[in-house]
Amino acid sequence: MSAPVLFVIVGKNEPLFEAEIDTHSPAGGSPGQTDLSTRQNYFVLHSALDLVEKSAWTSSGMYLRVVDKVNHQQVSTFLTAANVKFMLLHGGKGEEVVRNFFNEVYGYYVKVSLSFPATTGVNVCSAGASDFAVRPLSFPRPTLRASPLLQLSMNPFYKYDTPITSKAFDARVRAAARAYLS
């Protein structure tokens, strides 16, 4: 049995998203041991942040590979163009598998960042001259695919470094982890 996988998205100052994913059925054990191992896993990821910053200066790619190894577990990291860190604590999965997982989650992250105005359902800038009624949002769909960084910069309602609370995002990340990391 392998240990649960811990996935964290870290912004500038704080975690934006956290998910502890058990890719296999639980084998039992006392709750105290699970709580202790969870705290140790978070400590390992937190201590690897300095190594991520160091690796970011020496690598030109977004996928930084394994930046730390502790107790038969590895910390893999993916760094976005906006310096948001995707960190994964796992039990030694293949490099290509982890890269594919990060790429899929990055796609979800960009979609969540772009769909922020649609989740509010209100356009505060659409007040007409005759009335100040709030109207629902309606954005035309672009016909050309822009890069994810360009799409984020085009969204005027996206607030950088905000926690991700979308249940759909959580479900998709967990499904991707089960698909790639089990």
GUNU-58107 format. One record per residue: residue number from 0; z, y, x of N, C-alpha, C in turn. Coordinates in steps of 0.02 Angstrom, whole numbers, plus 50000, padded with zeros to 5 digits. Atoms other than C-alpha are relative to their C-alpha. Layout:
<lovexs>
  num   n.c3   n.c2   n.c1  ca.c3  ca.c2  ca.c1   c.c3   c.c2   c.c1
  NUM      Z      Y      X      Z      Y      X      Z      Y      X
...
</lovexs>
This chain:
<lovexs>
  num   n.c3   n.c2   n.c1  ca.c3  ca.c2  ca.c1   c.c3   c.c2   c.c1
    0  50000  49941  50042  50000  50000  50000  50000  50062  50043
    1  50003  49938  49963  49955  50170  50064  50043  50053  49966
    2  49961  49945  50026  50056  50327  50042  49956  50044  49955
    3  50040  49954  50041  50004  50454  49912  49965  50052  50043
    4  50039  49949  49967  49876  50583  49962  50026  50067  49975
    5  49978  49934  50019  49935  50764  49963  49945  50050  50016
    6  50053  49951  49992  49805  50899  49936  50027  50068  49980
    7  49975  49932  50012  49848  51084  49948  49946  50050  50018
    8  50044  49944  49985  49741  51240  49938  50046  50059  50017
    9  49956  49947  49975  49824  51378  50040  49960  50064  50006
   10  50031  49934  49996  49778  51561  50019  50027  50038  50060
   11  49977  49957  49946  49831  51707  50126  50074  49991  50013
   12  49927  50002  49991  50018  51694  50095  50035  49942  49967
   13  49966  50052  50039  50054  51551  49977  49951  49947  49976
   14  50045  50052  50028  49986  51389  49905  49970  50023  49934
   15  50035  49982  50061  49857  51416  49769  49995  49940  49953
   16  50005  50061  50040  49849  51235  49711  50031  49943  50039
   17  49968  50057  49969  49948  51077  49747  49989  49939  49956
   18  50007  50063  50037  49915  50897  49698  50021  49942  50044
   19  49982  50063  49966  50002  50738  49752  49968  49945  49959
   20  50041  50048  50035  49883  50599  49707  50014  49930  50026
   21  49990  50070  49981  49928  50415  49707  49935  49964  49986
   22  50066  50031  50008  49761  50331  49738  50006  49926  49982
   23  49988  50070  50019  49838  50159  49707  50058  49999  49950
   24  49944  50005  50047  49961  50097  49577  50065  50002  50040
   25  49937  49995  49963  50142  50135  49627  50031  49931  50009
   26  49969  50064  49983  50235  49993  49711  50074  50000  49988
   27  49928  49998  50013  50405  50045  49650  50035  50041  50053
   28  49961  49962  49951  50542  50109  49763  50048  50046  49964
   29  49950  49957  50031  50690  50219  49733  49975  50072  49996
   30  50022  49931  50006  50665  50398  49672  50020  50043  50059
   31  49978  49961  49942  50764  50465  49820  49951  49995  50058
   32  50049  50009  49946  50639  50391  49943  49936  50038  49984
   33  50061  49964  50019  50493  50464  49846  50009  50075  50010
   34  49986  49929  49992  50574  50636  49843  50003  50020  50074
   35  49996  49987  49929  50612  50627  50029  49931  49999  50033
   36  50067  50003  49970  50436  50574  50074  49956  50058  49976
   37  50038  49942  50024  50363  50712  49964  50019  50062  50039
   38  49978  49942  49961  50468  50843  50053  49975  49996  50072
   39  50026  50008  49932  50417  50771  50222  49925  50014  50002
   40  50072  49988  50002  50233  50776  50171  49985  50075  49997
   41  50009  49928  50003  50246  50960  50124  50018  50033  50067
   42  49981  49973  49934  50335  50995  50289  49945  49988  50051
   43  50054  50016  49954  50196  50908  50386  49941  50047  49989
   44  50055  49954  50014  50063  51012  50298  50017  50071  50021
   45  49980  49933  49982  50161  51172  50324  50000  50009  50076
   46  49999  49994  49927  50185  51137  50509  49929  49997  50030
   47  50068  50003  49975  49998  51104  50527  49962  50065  49991
   48  50035  49937  50011  49953  51280  50471  49983  50037  50064
   49  50014  49968  49936  49968  51348  50648  49942  49965  50036
   50  50056  50037  49968  49851  51211  50711  49934  50015  49965
   51  50061  49982  50037  49727  51256  50574  49975  50067  50024
   52  50020  49934  49975  49727  51438  50630  49970  49995  50070
   53  50026  50010  49932  49700  51381  50810  49931  49967  49998
   54  50064  50035  50005  49559  51263  50761  49946  50044  49971
   55  50049  49956  50031  49474  51397  50658  49965  50044  50052
   56  50029  49958  49948  49445  51501  50815  49955  49960  50046
   57  50040  50040  49954  49370  51356  50912  49942  49963  49966
   58  50052  50036  50037  49258  51284  50776  49956  50050  49962
   59  50045  49956  50038  49105  51362  50696  49987  49973  49930
   60  50012  50030  50065  49100  51244  50547  50058  50012  49952
   61  49948  49992  50051  49197  51248  50385  50047  49940  49999
   62  49959  50061  49997  49258  51068  50403  50030  49995  50069
   63  49966  50000  49936  49388  51068  50541  50023  49931  50023
   64  49982  50069  49985  49414  50879  50540  50075  49990  50000
   65  49928  50015  49996  49586  50807  50583  50032  50049  50049
   66  49967  49951  49958  49698  50945  50650  50069  49977  50023
   67  49933  50024  49982  49863  50848  50659  50008  49928  49978
   68  49983  50069  50016  49927  50669  50660  50076  49993  50006
   69  49928  50009  50001  50107  50629  50610  50016  49936  49962
   70  49976  50061  50033  50185  50459  50568  49944  49961  49965
   71  50056  50038  50027  50020  50367  50541  49964  50037  49943
   72  50035  49959  50049  49960  50508  50430  49962  50055  50036
   73  50042  49949  49969  49825  50635  50466  49993  50060  49953
   74  50012  49939  50038  49800  50815  50411  49929  50022  50015
   75  50068  49976  49994  49618  50858  50380  49995  50067  49964
   76  50004  49933  50027  49565  51036  50342  49928  50023  49991
   77  50064  49967  50015  49419  51129  50265  50016  50073  49990
   78  49987  49929  50002  49412  51317  50287  49942  50036  49967
   79  50054  49965  50035  49313  51424  50164  49983  50064  50037
   80  50021  49938  49969  49221  51582  50211  50050  50056  49987
   81  49949  49950  50016  49361  51683  50129  50068  49983  50031
   82  49940  50021  49964  49490  51598  50243  50051  49966  49954
   83  49957  50041  50042  49561  51489  50103  49997  49930  50030
   84  49995  50065  49966  49621  51324  50177  50009  49944  49950
   85  49991  50062  50038  49597  51155  50093  50030  49951  50049
   86  49965  50045  49954  49723  51038  50174  50013  49934  49964
   87  49992  50066  50028  49731  50851  50145  50041  49957  50048
   88  49959  50047  49962  49869  50736  50207  49984  49930  49975
   89  50023  50066  50020  49804  50558  50206  50018  49949  50054
   90  49982  50055  49955  49829  50390  50288  49943  49977  50045
   91  50053  50019  49953  49674  50391  50399  49935  49978  49968
   92  50065  50015  50032  49521  50393  50288  49944  50019  50047
   93  50058  49985  49959  49348  50402  50363  49981  50074  49997
   94  50017  49929  49995  49284  50571  50419  49948  50021  49949
   95  50053  49984  50048  49129  50566  50309  50027  50000  49928
   96  49969  50004  50066  49232  50517  50156  50040  50064  49985
   97  49959  49940  50008  49352  50663  50182  49955  50062  49994
   98  50046  49944  50004  49208  50783  50212  49967  50005  49931
   99  50030  50001  50067  49125  50730  50049  50050  50022  49946
  100  49948  49979  50046  49290  50752  49956  50009  50076  50003
  101  49992  49927  49993  49311  50928  50026  49940  50038  49971
  102  50059  49966  50026  49132  50975  49983  50000  50001  49924
  103  49998  50002  50074  49154  50918  49803  50054  50047  49973
  104  49946  49956  50022  49320  51009  49784  49982  50073  50011
  105  50022  49931  49987  49244  51165  49862  49953  50023  49944
  106  50043  49983  50057  49110  51161  49727  50041  50015  49938
  107  49957  49986  50057  49246  51151  49594  50037  50066  50009
  108  49963  49938  49986  49342  51293  49678  49955  50061  49986
  109  50046  49944  50011  49189  51406  49675  49987  50008  49925
  110  50011  49996  50073  49157  51363  49491  50060  50030  49964
  111  49940  49972  50031  49338  51403  49445  50004  50074  50015
  112  49998  49929  49982  49327  51567  49539  49949  50040  49961
  113  50052  49965  50038  49167  51612  49448  50014  50001  49926
  114  49989  50004  50072  49228  51561  49276  50061  50039  49978
  115  49940  49962  50018  49381  51675  49280  49988  50047  49942
  116  50008  49956  50057  49306  51805  49162  49993  49962  49934
  117  50009  50039  50061  49258  51671  49036  50066  49974  49974
  118  49936  50025  50023  49437  51607  49032  50041  50054  49967
  119  49963  49946  50033  49504  51778  48984  49971  50014  49931
  120  50032  49991  50064  49376  51795  48844  49996  50072  49977
  121  49999  49930  50020  49391  51984  48844  49968  50041  50055
  122  50030  49953  49952  49288  52118  48928  50030  50068  49988
  123  49965  49937  50010  49396  52270  48951  49956  50060  50014
  124  50045  49945  49983  49249  52375  49010  49946  50010  49947
  125  50055  49996  50048  49144  52358  48851  50015  50045  49941
  126  49985  49955  50056  49221  52495  48743  49942  50047  49990
  127  50056  49956  50016  49085  52592  48654  50024  50072  49990
  128  49982  49929  50010  49079  52780  48624  50033  50010  49933
  129  49973  49989  50067  49120  52761  48439  50066  49964  49989
  130  49937  50037  50010  49259  52633  48451  50024  49971  50066
  131  49971  50029  49940  49374  52557  48579  50018  49927  49988
  132  49989  50070  50014  49363  52380  48513  49985  49958  50062
  133  50011  50045  49944  49373  52240  48638  49949  49947  49978
  134  50053  50046  50017  49217  52133  48637  50002  49939  50046
  135  50001  50059  49957  49195  51955  48701  49950  50008  50056
  136  50045  49997  49942  49113  51929  48869  49935  49965  49986
  137  50064  50035  50001  48931  51885  48882  49964  50018  50064
  138  50034  49990  49936  48858  51865  49056  49935  49960  49999
  139  50062  50039  49995  48676  51816  49081  50006  49950  50057
  140  49999  50051  49949  48654  51657  49179  49947  50016  50052
  141  50051  49986  49949  48568  51687  49347  49950  49943  50005
  142  50051  50051  49994  48405  51596  49370  49995  49974  50071
  143  50001  50021  49930  48419  51589  49560  50070  49980  50021
  144  49935  50020  49975  48559  51499  49649  50019  50042  50060
  145  49975  49960  49944  48657  51617  49760  50052  49959  50038
  146  49949  50035  49960  48774  51561  49898  50068  50010  49966
  147  49934  49994  50031  48956  51530  49844  50036  50065  50018
  148  49966  49938  49981  49019  51679  49944  49969  50059  49964
  149  50033  49947  50036  48889  51793  49865  50020  49999  49926
  150  49980  50004  50070  48936  51728  49692  50070  50027  49990
  151  49932  49974  50006  49120  51766  49723  50001  50076  50006
  152  50000  49928  49992  49080  51941  49782  49966  50034  49940
  153  50033  49971  50058  48971  51968  49627  50046  50002  49939
  154  49955  50004  50057  49114  51928  49507  50051  50057  50005
  155  49954  49944  49994  49207  52093  49477  50070  49983  49974
  156  49935  50017  50028  49351  52004  49387  50039  49950  50043
  157  49966  50048  49958  49393  51881  49525  50052  50036  50043
  158  49947  49972  49958  49559  51923  49606  50015  49949  50055
  159  49991  50043  49943  49571  51850  49779  50073  49978  50006
  160  49934  50028  49984  49719  51738  49821  50045  49993  49939
  161  49960  50013  50060  49776  51696  49644  50007  49925  49990
  162  49991  50072  50011  49849  51525  49599  49951  49973  49949
  163  50046  50034  50045  49735  51402  49512  50042  49961  49950
  164  49960  50033  50052  49812  51348  49346  49957  49961  49951
  165  50045  50034  50045  49660  51267  49267  50014  49925  49998
  166  49988  50071  50008  49696  51094  49197  49937  49960  50014
  167  50064  50034  49985  49511  51050  49210  49990  49994  50075
  168  50006  50003  49928  49513  51093  49395  50045  49945  50028
  169  49953  50051  49978  49667  50984  49420  49973  49930  49986
  170  50027  50066  50018  49587  50838  49328  49940  49981  50044
  171  50059  50014  49958  49425  50853  49428  50020  49985  50072
  172  49977  50013  49931  49516  50861  49595  50030  49930  50004
  173  49969  50067  49999  49618  50706  49550  49948  49945  49992
  174  50053  50049  50007  49462  50614  49494  49960  49992  50064
  175  50036  50003  49937  49372  50659  49655  50041  49964  50053
  176  49957  50034  49951  49522  50601  49757  50001  49925  49988
  177  50001  50072  50014  49525  50434  49668  49933  49969  50018
  178  50067  50026  49985  49337  50415  49690  49989  49994  50075
  179  50015  50000  49929  49330  50460  49874  50054  49970  50044
  180  49945  50016  49955  49502  50421  49944  50037  49936  49984
  181  49965  50062  50017  49553  50257  49861  49973  49942  50040
</lovexs>
